[in-house]
Amino acid sequence: MIAITGANGNLGKATIAFLLQKIEPEDIVAIVRNPETVREFKQKGIIVRQADYNDSATLKGAFRGVETVLQISTIGVDTETSKQQEANVVKAMAENNVKHIVYTSMVKAHANTIFQGTQTQYQTEELIAKTNIPYTIFRNSMYMEAIPEFMGNALQTGEIRYPSGNGKVSFVSRNNIAEALANVLAEPTSLSETYEITGSRAYTFAELAQLINAEKKMNVQHIDISDTIFREELIAHQLPVQVADLLVSMAHAIKAGEFSYTDSTLEKLLGRAPLSLSEYVRGL
Ligand SMILES: NC(=O)c1ccc[n+]([C@@H]2O[C@H](COP(=O)([O-])OP(=O)(O)OC[C@H]3O[C@@H](n4cnc5c(N)ncnc54)[C@H](OP(=O)(O)O)[C@@H]3O)[C@@H](O)[C@H]2O)c1
């Protein structure tokens, strides 16, 4: 059986859709916090189990009889909570003697990244390695599907207000990642691998604006606002301070090049070229 955590999220749902083309629904275990959110899974014959990353007892039961797990990284309210949640998941997988762990981390993860989310995910990579269970780490770059959030109301104002300087991002399609994850999950292996999963080119936000203008006949431009103004604007939009700080750390990280690395692994896993940023923007 193959279990997927965060199964009702965007990446989880997309991965399950690709997996259903390869294996029987009764071999898939969808692990969710609230089973009401995935009634359609049950109707298809997928096994649905309830677990909360904050509750070790539910996690232990969720991985019963499972050989392979896709652990989708969490979004905790703060870094310490996220680290604890992910540690709880790793402990529960080890207690159930799963045979292979596939984990979604962040591109070029290391211990001292500027982006706080990557620090959490690197810690999880280390915990997984310590279990001695074979693993496949997908170190994903920024999702293309996150671009509308970066754009905010740029279509009305003409401005993408974001403090990323000339930092580049190797945007990657979340849907392509899901397909590649399904390919890996369906082919069990005893090897451990770490893959950098990125788009084939990296773009500054000014280049992203140019591309939107060319593809959509728009007139938007990147405004490189200060961190302080960005943080104030986020808090003015009712975001909790911890979330605002996480997003400021992400912008810092982009400016410093933490999301600029490009790699051809995704093309190999898909067996074709991944979606380009132009193709994605055209479809917006
Ligand atoms: N590379 C990128 O650009 C990028 C961008 C955004 C996020 N991410 C990371 O990639 C992951 C997957 O992305 P996504 O788009 O699928 O995110 P998503 O749609 O927000 O899904 C997150 C999933 O995590 C689950 N979850 C959160 N807290 C939980 C808890 N305490 N117990 C059990 N489940 C919990 C959510 O369940 P509920 O529905 O119950 O909340 C949801 O299923 C994210 O969680 C985040 O770590 C990466």
The ligand as a Tripos MOL2 file, in Angstrom:
@<TRIPOS>MOLECULE
LIG
   48    52     1     0     0
SMALL
NO_CHARGES

@<TRIPOS>ATOM
      1 N1          7.4660   24.8010   -3.5080 N.am      1 LIG1
      2 C1          6.5220   25.6970   -3.3150 C.2       1 LIG1
      3 O1          6.3780   26.7080   -4.0480 O.2       1 LIG1
      4 C2          5.5420   25.5450   -2.2090 C.ar      1 LIG1
      5 C3          4.4880   26.4600   -2.1000 C.ar      1 LIG1
      6 C4          3.5510   26.2450   -1.0940 C.ar      1 LIG1
      7 C5          3.7020   25.1760   -0.2360 C.ar      1 LIG1
      8 N2          4.7430   24.3180   -0.3800 N.ar      1 LIG1
      9 C6          4.9300   23.1290    0.4890 C.3       1 LIG1
     10 O2          4.4200   22.0270   -0.2420 O.3       1 LIG1
     11 C7          3.3720   21.3850    0.5180 C.3       1 LIG1
     12 C8          2.3030   20.8830   -0.4380 C.3       1 LIG1
     13 O3          1.7990   21.9810   -1.1930 O.3       1 LIG1
     14 P1          0.2510   22.0950   -1.4630 P.3       1 LIG1
     15 O4          0.0760   23.1310   -2.5170 O.co2     1 LIG1
     16 O5         -0.3520   20.7500   -1.6320 O.co2     1 LIG1
     17 O6         -0.2400   22.7120   -0.0530 O.3       1 LIG1
     18 P2         -1.7320   22.6830    0.5250 P.3       1 LIG1
     19 O7         -2.7240   22.5650   -0.5760 O.co2     1 LIG1
     20 O8         -1.8430   23.8320    1.4510 O.co2     1 LIG1
     21 O9         -1.7760   21.3320    1.3600 O.3       1 LIG1
     22 C9         -1.1830   21.2220    2.6190 C.3       1 LIG1
     23 C10        -1.6730   19.9310    3.2320 C.3       1 LIG1
     24 O10        -1.0790   19.7890    4.5260 O.3       1 LIG1
     25 C11        -2.1120   19.3330    5.4090 C.3       1 LIG1
     26 N3         -1.8450   19.6720    6.7980 N.ar      1 LIG1
     27 C12        -1.4630   20.8680    7.2920 C.ar      1 LIG1
     28 N4         -1.3530   20.7880    8.6350 N.ar      1 LIG1
     29 C13        -1.7000   19.5210    8.9780 C.ar      1 LIG1
     30 C14        -1.7980   18.8090   10.2090 C.ar      1 LIG1
     31 N5         -1.5270   19.4100   11.3880 N.pl3     1 LIG1
     32 N6         -2.1400   17.5070   10.1860 N.ar      1 LIG1
     33 C15        -2.4280   16.8770    9.0180 C.ar      1 LIG1
     34 N7         -2.3660   17.4900    7.8220 N.ar      1 LIG1
     35 C16        -2.0120   18.7960    7.8090 C.ar      1 LIG1
     36 C17        -3.3260   20.1040    4.9260 C.3       1 LIG1
     37 O11        -4.4950   19.5460    5.4890 O.3       1 LIG1
     38 P3         -5.7740   20.4890    5.8500 P.3       1 LIG1
     39 O12        -6.5270   20.6330    4.5570 O.co2     1 LIG1
     40 O13        -6.4880   19.7310    6.8910 O.co2     1 LIG1
     41 O14        -5.2240   21.8050    6.3370 O.co2     1 LIG1
     42 C18        -3.1910   19.8900    3.4180 C.3       1 LIG1
     43 O15        -3.6470   18.6260    3.0540 O.3       1 LIG1
     44 C19         2.9040   22.4600    1.4930 C.3       1 LIG1
     45 O16         2.3420   21.8640    2.6550 O.3       1 LIG1
     46 C20         4.1790   23.2190    1.7890 C.3       1 LIG1
     47 O17         4.9650   22.5750    2.7990 O.3       1 LIG1
     48 C21         5.6560   24.4660   -1.3550 C.ar      1 LIG1
@<TRIPOS>BOND
     1     1     2 1
     2     2     3 2
     3     2     4 1
     4     4     5 ar
     5     4    48 ar
     6     5     6 ar
     7     6     7 ar
     8     7     8 ar
     9     8     9 1
    10     8    48 ar
    11     9    10 1
    12     9    46 1
    13    10    11 1
    14    11    12 1
    15    11    44 1
    16    12    13 1
    17    13    14 1
    18    14    15 2
    19    14    16 1
    20    14    17 1
    21    17    18 1
    22    18    19 2
    23    18    20 1
    24    18    21 1
    25    21    22 1
    26    22    23 1
    27    23    24 1
    28    23    42 1
    29    24    25 1
    30    25    26 1
    31    25    36 1
    32    26    27 ar
    33    26    35 ar
    34    27    28 ar
    35    28    29 ar
    36    29    30 ar
    37    29    35 ar
    38    30    31 1
    39    30    32 ar
    40    32    33 ar
    41    33    34 ar
    42    34    35 ar
    43    36    37 1
    44    36    42 1
    45    37    38 1
    46    38    39 2
    47    38    40 1
    48    38    41 1
    49    42    43 1
    50    44    45 1
    51    44    46 1
    52    46    47 1
@<TRIPOS>SUBSTRUCTURE
     1 LIG1         1 GROUP 0 **** ****
